[in-house]
Amino acid sequence: MRDPLAEPSDLIRSVSRALRVLEAVGRAPKGLTVKQIARRCELTVATTYHLVRTLAYEGYVIRREDGTYIVGLEIADRYRELVTAFRGPAAVGEILRRAALDTGYTHYLGRFVGGQVAVTAVAEGHRSPYLEDLVPGFDEGAHATALGKALLATLTPDQRMRYLREYGMRPFTSATLTSVEAFEADIAAGDRRGMQMEIGQFRQGVACAAVLVSPDKDMERRMVLACALPAGEMMTSARAVRAKLLTVARAVADSVAAAES
């Protein structure tokens, strides 16, 4: 939901309308006609027609034979560019893939994007349970994932409280922490351990661990590394998981630093 009070004085309304059209089409995988788009975006049919024609010309929507429009391939290109930008240098992706191959555990990179916890890169491991919700994009369960906890641990208690109030603490499982007090205690335990972790809080039978890759005064430059594994293995191998994560985190940090120098 956009805040009308935050609307810039120099807002270009044609661009804003085009983005609303694109969002409406993206939320309708079966496609929408121009009239349907107009109704959903509260625009006139004539205005919608011109916007859709422009988006189709640029490749952001595609017109099908039945007259409906779906998102175009340019969206996929922009998404790939976004993921590449957030992942960092190409060497970082190779480090994650090597870690996933060596351990069998899926590895993730995370950072703040626009003040919200986001998964920015993933390398799947064959021994990790598949988590369809943990793909590049915003982490809707930051309070229940080790990746989210590791990033939230870099905030002050007041900042964390505001974050949790804004995004909520949805109970993914019976083990999910749903109170700020319990979450703060868990974060403190992770700090003492030198690794944030969760067991069955995001998905039953699955555990996740995370460490900080790069601290920074700018929260958008902070990065964390996480891995997912069967819950039973975390119970018996937490120290080994932490040691491996720290080694991989150092390699990622070195790679990012080399690219920026």
VENJOTA-V239300 format. One line per field, one symbol per residue. phi: phi as a letter, one per 20 degrees, with the letter a starting at -180 (. if undefined). A space follows every 50 residues. Layout:
phi: ???
This chain:
phi: .feffefffdgeffffffffffffffecfenceffffgffelcfffffgf fffffffenecceefenedcfefffffffffffffffoggffffffffff ffenefdcdcbecmndfcedbbcfdfeeffdfeecgqfefcgfddfgfff fffeefgfffffffffdmcfefbfeffccffffffffffffffmaebbcm eebgnccbcbcfebfafeffefccdcbdbggffffdcgffffffffffff fffffffffee
